[in-house]
Amino acid sequence: MKTRLVFDHRTQNQPKPQNIIKQGLQHIIICKQIIT
């Protein structure tokens, strides 16, 4: 839950699409690490 909130907060502060995509990829990687 914390990672999701931080991810949402970062995307709102970064209007650039490239940054949002990078944060999204990092968020997915973090989720995979937590699941495994």
mmJSON file of the N, C-alpha and C atoms, coordinates in Angstrom:
{"data_MODEL":{"atom_site":{
"group_PDB":["ATOM","ATOM","ATOM","ATOM","ATOM","ATOM","ATOM","ATOM","ATOM","ATOM","ATOM","ATOM","ATOM","ATOM","ATOM","ATOM","ATOM","ATOM","ATOM","ATOM","ATOM","ATOM","ATOM","ATOM","ATOM","ATOM","ATOM","ATOM","ATOM","ATOM","ATOM","ATOM","ATOM","ATOM","ATOM","ATOM","ATOM","ATOM","ATOM","ATOM","ATOM","ATOM","ATOM","ATOM","ATOM","ATOM","ATOM","ATOM","ATOM","ATOM","ATOM","ATOM","ATOM","ATOM","ATOM","ATOM","ATOM","ATOM","ATOM","ATOM","ATOM","ATOM","ATOM","ATOM","ATOM","ATOM","ATOM","ATOM","ATOM","ATOM","ATOM","ATOM","ATOM","ATOM","ATOM","ATOM","ATOM","ATOM","ATOM","ATOM","ATOM","ATOM","ATOM","ATOM","ATOM","ATOM","ATOM","ATOM","ATOM","ATOM","ATOM","ATOM","ATOM","ATOM","ATOM","ATOM","ATOM","ATOM","ATOM","ATOM","ATOM","ATOM","ATOM","ATOM","ATOM","ATOM","ATOM","ATOM"],
"id":[1,2,3,4,5,6,7,8,9,10,11,12,13,14,15,16,17,18,19,20,21,22,23,24,25,26,27,28,29,30,31,32,33,34,35,36,37,38,39,40,41,42,43,44,45,46,47,48,49,50,51,52,53,54,55,56,57,58,59,60,61,62,63,64,65,66,67,68,69,70,71,72,73,74,75,76,77,78,79,80,81,82,83,84,85,86,87,88,89,90,91,92,93,94,95,96,97,98,99,100,101,102,103,104,105,106,107,108],
"type_symbol":["N","C","C","N","C","C","N","C","C","N","C","C","N","C","C","N","C","C","N","C","C","N","C","C","N","C","C","N","C","C","N","C","C","N","C","C","N","C","C","N","C","C","N","C","C","N","C","C","N","C","C","N","C","C","N","C","C","N","C","C","N","C","C","N","C","C","N","C","C","N","C","C","N","C","C","N","C","C","N","C","C","N","C","C","N","C","C","N","C","C","N","C","C","N","C","C","N","C","C","N","C","C","N","C","C","N","C","C"],
"label_atom_id":["N","CA","C","N","CA","C","N","CA","C","N","CA","C","N","CA","C","N","CA","C","N","CA","C","N","CA","C","N","CA","C","N","CA","C","N","CA","C","N","CA","C","N","CA","C","N","CA","C","N","CA","C","N","CA","C","N","CA","C","N","CA","C","N","CA","C","N","CA","C","N","CA","C","N","CA","C","N","CA","C","N","CA","C","N","CA","C","N","CA","C","N","CA","C","N","CA","C","N","CA","C","N","CA","C","N","CA","C","N","CA","C","N","CA","C","N","CA","C","N","CA","C","N","CA","C"],
"label_alt_id":[null,null,null,null,null,null,null,null,null,null,null,null,null,null,null,null,null,null,null,null,null,null,null,null,null,null,null,null,null,null,null,null,null,null,null,null,null,null,null,null,null,null,null,null,null,null,null,null,null,null,null,null,null,null,null,null,null,null,null,null,null,null,null,null,null,null,null,null,null,null,null,null,null,null,null,null,null,null,null,null,null,null,null,null,null,null,null,null,null,null,null,null,null,null,null,null,null,null,null,null,null,null,null,null,null,null,null,null],
"label_comp_id":["MET","MET","MET","LYS","LYS","LYS","THR","THR","THR","ARG","ARG","ARG","LEU","LEU","LEU","VAL","VAL","VAL","PHE","PHE","PHE","ASP","ASP","ASP","HIS","HIS","HIS","ARG","ARG","ARG","THR","THR","THR","GLN","GLN","GLN","ASN","ASN","ASN","GLN","GLN","GLN","PRO","PRO","PRO","LYS","LYS","LYS","PRO","PRO","PRO","GLN","GLN","GLN","ASN","ASN","ASN","ILE","ILE","ILE","ILE","ILE","ILE","LYS","LYS","LYS","GLN","GLN","GLN","GLY","GLY","GLY","LEU","LEU","LEU","GLN","GLN","GLN","HIS","HIS","HIS","ILE","ILE","ILE","ILE","ILE","ILE","ILE","ILE","ILE","CYS","CYS","CYS","LYS","LYS","LYS","GLN","GLN","GLN","ILE","ILE","ILE","ILE","ILE","ILE","THR","THR","THR"],
"label_asym_id":["A","A","A","A","A","A","A","A","A","A","A","A","A","A","A","A","A","A","A","A","A","A","A","A","A","A","A","A","A","A","A","A","A","A","A","A","A","A","A","A","A","A","A","A","A","A","A","A","A","A","A","A","A","A","A","A","A","A","A","A","A","A","A","A","A","A","A","A","A","A","A","A","A","A","A","A","A","A","A","A","A","A","A","A","A","A","A","A","A","A","A","A","A","A","A","A","A","A","A","A","A","A","A","A","A","A","A","A"],
"label_entity_id":["1","1","1","1","1","1","1","1","1","1","1","1","1","1","1","1","1","1","1","1","1","1","1","1","1","1","1","1","1","1","1","1","1","1","1","1","1","1","1","1","1","1","1","1","1","1","1","1","1","1","1","1","1","1","1","1","1","1","1","1","1","1","1","1","1","1","1","1","1","1","1","1","1","1","1","1","1","1","1","1","1","1","1","1","1","1","1","1","1","1","1","1","1","1","1","1","1","1","1","1","1","1","1","1","1","1","1","1"],
"label_seq_id":[1,1,1,2,2,2,3,3,3,4,4,4,5,5,5,6,6,6,7,7,7,8,8,8,9,9,9,10,10,10,11,11,11,12,12,12,13,13,13,14,14,14,15,15,15,16,16,16,17,17,17,18,18,18,19,19,19,20,20,20,21,21,21,22,22,22,23,23,23,24,24,24,25,25,25,26,26,26,27,27,27,28,28,28,29,29,29,30,30,30,31,31,31,32,32,32,33,33,33,34,34,34,35,35,35,36,36,36],
"pdbx_PDB_ins_code":[null,null,null,null,null,null,null,null,null,null,null,null,null,null,null,null,null,null,null,null,null,null,null,null,null,null,null,null,null,null,null,null,null,null,null,null,null,null,null,null,null,null,null,null,null,null,null,null,null,null,null,null,null,null,null,null,null,null,null,null,null,null,null,null,null,null,null,null,null,null,null,null,null,null,null,null,null,null,null,null,null,null,null,null,null,null,null,null,null,null,null,null,null,null,null,null,null,null,null,null,null,null,null,null,null,null,null,null],
"Cartn_x":[0.84,0.0,0.878,1.964,2.838,3.447,3.906,4.543,3.545,2.287,1.272,1.033,0.947,0.72,1.901,3.119,4.313,4.341,3.978,3.969,2.981,1.787,0.764,1.242,1.879,2.35,3.426,4.312,5.399,4.851,3.906,3.367,2.663,2.017,1.32,2.332,3.503,4.509,5.354,5.304,6.107,5.196,4.954,4.05,4.632,5.967,6.586,6.212,5.714,5.295,6.451,7.657,8.807,9.064,8.987,9.217,8.133,6.894,5.785,6.0,6.465,6.707,7.816,8.87,9.988,9.501,8.719,8.191,7.29,6.515,5.619,6.409,7.488,8.319,8.926,9.426,10.008,8.942,7.736,6.642,6.308,6.287,5.998,7.088,8.349,9.467,9.35,9.015,8.871,7.756,6.629,5.508,5.937,6.666,7.125,8.041,8.916,9.84,9.072,8.019,7.225,6.463,5.94,5.143,6.021,7.207,8.046,8.666],
"Cartn_y":[-1.213,0.0,1.269,1.248,2.427,2.719,1.672,1.885,2.513,2.111,2.64,4.131,4.497,5.894,6.748,6.272,7.02,7.171,6.092,6.122,7.179,7.199,8.164,9.587,9.772,11.111,11.593,10.71,11.085,11.436,10.658,10.915,12.272,12.659,13.949,15.095,14.872,15.929,15.995,14.963,14.934,14.872,16.006,16.071,15.446,15.243,14.703,13.233,12.855,11.474,10.488,10.87,9.96,9.614,10.617,10.367,9.454,9.681,8.849,7.394,7.215,5.859,5.198,5.949,5.403,5.016,5.886,5.58,4.35,4.231,3.085,1.793,1.806,0.608,0.242,1.242,0.989,0.448,0.974,0.54,-0.925,-1.301,-2.689,-3.608,-3.176,-3.987,-4.181,-3.105,-3.19,-4.175,-4.106,-5.015,-6.461,-6.722,-8.083,-8.576,-7.691,-8.076,-8.416,-7.661,-7.916,-9.24,-9.497,-10.714,-11.96,-11.899,-13.101,-13.407],
"Cartn_z":[0.0,0.0,0.0,0.78,0.85,-0.514,-1.217,-2.52,-3.495,-3.43,-4.345,-4.058,-2.78,-2.413,-2.862,-2.629,-3.032,-4.546,-5.254,-6.724,-7.221,-6.665,-7.08,-6.79,-5.627,-5.24,-6.218,-6.611,-7.515,-8.899,-9.386,-10.731,-10.768,-9.674,-9.632,-9.635,-9.022,-8.958,-10.225,-11.053,-12.278,-13.504,-14.163,-15.311,-16.577,-16.613,-17.824,-18.006,-19.185,-19.456,-19.278,-19.689,-19.577,-18.117,-17.237,-15.818,-15.249,-15.681,-15.195,-15.626,-16.866,-17.359,-16.542,-16.266,-15.471,-14.08,-13.444,-12.112,-12.175,-13.262,-13.423,-13.502,-14.27,-14.407,-13.061,-12.331,-11.013,-10.065,-10.143,-9.271,-9.548,-10.845,-11.217,-10.686,-10.812,-10.325,-8.816,-8.087,-6.629,-6.278,-6.994,-6.718,-6.941,-8.021,-8.31,-7.197,-6.694,-5.627,-4.357,-4.073,-2.871,-3.01,-4.209,-4.42,-4.34,-4.938,-4.994,-3.656],
"occupancy":[1.0,1.0,1.0,1.0,1.0,1.0,1.0,1.0,1.0,1.0,1.0,1.0,1.0,1.0,1.0,1.0,1.0,1.0,1.0,1.0,1.0,1.0,1.0,1.0,1.0,1.0,1.0,1.0,1.0,1.0,1.0,1.0,1.0,1.0,1.0,1.0,1.0,1.0,1.0,1.0,1.0,1.0,1.0,1.0,1.0,1.0,1.0,1.0,1.0,1.0,1.0,1.0,1.0,1.0,1.0,1.0,1.0,1.0,1.0,1.0,1.0,1.0,1.0,1.0,1.0,1.0,1.0,1.0,1.0,1.0,1.0,1.0,1.0,1.0,1.0,1.0,1.0,1.0,1.0,1.0,1.0,1.0,1.0,1.0,1.0,1.0,1.0,1.0,1.0,1.0,1.0,1.0,1.0,1.0,1.0,1.0,1.0,1.0,1.0,1.0,1.0,1.0,1.0,1.0,1.0,1.0,1.0,1.0],
"B_iso_or_equiv":[0.0,0.0,0.0,0.0,0.0,0.0,0.0,0.0,0.0,0.0,0.0,0.0,0.0,0.0,0.0,0.0,0.0,0.0,0.0,0.0,0.0,0.0,0.0,0.0,0.0,0.0,0.0,0.0,0.0,0.0,0.0,0.0,0.0,0.0,0.0,0.0,0.0,0.0,0.0,0.0,0.0,0.0,0.0,0.0,0.0,0.0,0.0,0.0,0.0,0.0,0.0,0.0,0.0,0.0,0.0,0.0,0.0,0.0,0.0,0.0,0.0,0.0,0.0,0.0,0.0,0.0,0.0,0.0,0.0,0.0,0.0,0.0,0.0,0.0,0.0,0.0,0.0,0.0,0.0,0.0,0.0,0.0,0.0,0.0,0.0,0.0,0.0,0.0,0.0,0.0,0.0,0.0,0.0,0.0,0.0,0.0,0.0,0.0,0.0,0.0,0.0,0.0,0.0,0.0,0.0,0.0,0.0,0.0],
"pdbx_formal_charge":[null,null,null,null,null,null,null,null,null,null,null,null,null,null,null,null,null,null,null,null,null,null,null,null,null,null,null,null,null,null,null,null,null,null,null,null,null,null,null,null,null,null,null,null,null,null,null,null,null,null,null,null,null,null,null,null,null,null,null,null,null,null,null,null,null,null,null,null,null,null,null,null,null,null,null,null,null,null,null,null,null,null,null,null,null,null,null,null,null,null,null,null,null,null,null,null,null,null,null,null,null,null,null,null,null,null,null,null],
"auth_seq_id":[1,1,1,2,2,2,3,3,3,4,4,4,5,5,5,6,6,6,7,7,7,8,8,8,9,9,9,10,10,10,11,11,11,12,12,12,13,13,13,14,14,14,15,15,15,16,16,16,17,17,17,18,18,18,19,19,19,20,20,20,21,21,21,22,22,22,23,23,23,24,24,24,25,25,25,26,26,26,27,27,27,28,28,28,29,29,29,30,30,30,31,31,31,32,32,32,33,33,33,34,34,34,35,35,35,36,36,36],
"auth_comp_id":["MET","MET","MET","LYS","LYS","LYS","THR","THR","THR","ARG","ARG","ARG","LEU","LEU","LEU","VAL","VAL","VAL","PHE","PHE","PHE","ASP","ASP","ASP","HIS","HIS","HIS","ARG","ARG","ARG","THR","THR","THR","GLN","GLN","GLN","ASN","ASN","ASN","GLN","GLN","GLN","PRO","PRO","PRO","LYS","LYS","LYS","PRO","PRO","PRO","GLN","GLN","GLN","ASN","ASN","ASN","ILE","ILE","ILE","ILE","ILE","ILE","LYS","LYS","LYS","GLN","GLN","GLN","GLY","GLY","GLY","LEU","LEU","LEU","GLN","GLN","GLN","HIS","HIS","HIS","ILE","ILE","ILE","ILE","ILE","ILE","ILE","ILE","ILE","CYS","CYS","CYS","LYS","LYS","LYS","GLN","GLN","GLN","ILE","ILE","ILE","ILE","ILE","ILE","THR","THR","THR"],
"auth_asym_id":["A","A","A","A","A","A","A","A","A","A","A","A","A","A","A","A","A","A","A","A","A","A","A","A","A","A","A","A","A","A","A","A","A","A","A","A","A","A","A","A","A","A","A","A","A","A","A","A","A","A","A","A","A","A","A","A","A","A","A","A","A","A","A","A","A","A","A","A","A","A","A","A","A","A","A","A","A","A","A","A","A","A","A","A","A","A","A","A","A","A","A","A","A","A","A","A","A","A","A","A","A","A","A","A","A","A","A","A"],
"auth_atom_id":["N","CA","C","N","CA","C","N","CA","C","N","CA","C","N","CA","C","N","CA","C","N","CA","C","N","CA","C","N","CA","C","N","CA","C","N","CA","C","N","CA","C","N","CA","C","N","CA","C","N","CA","C","N","CA","C","N","CA","C","N","CA","C","N","CA","C","N","CA","C","N","CA","C","N","CA","C","N","CA","C","N","CA","C","N","CA","C","N","CA","C","N","CA","C","N","CA","C","N","CA","C","N","CA","C","N","CA","C","N","CA","C","N","CA","C","N","CA","C","N","CA","C","N","CA","C"],
"pdbx_PDB_model_num":[1,1,1,1,1,1,1,1,1,1,1,1,1,1,1,1,1,1,1,1,1,1,1,1,1,1,1,1,1,1,1,1,1,1,1,1,1,1,1,1,1,1,1,1,1,1,1,1,1,1,1,1,1,1,1,1,1,1,1,1,1,1,1,1,1,1,1,1,1,1,1,1,1,1,1,1,1,1,1,1,1,1,1,1,1,1,1,1,1,1,1,1,1,1,1,1,1,1,1,1,1,1,1,1,1,1,1,1]
}}}
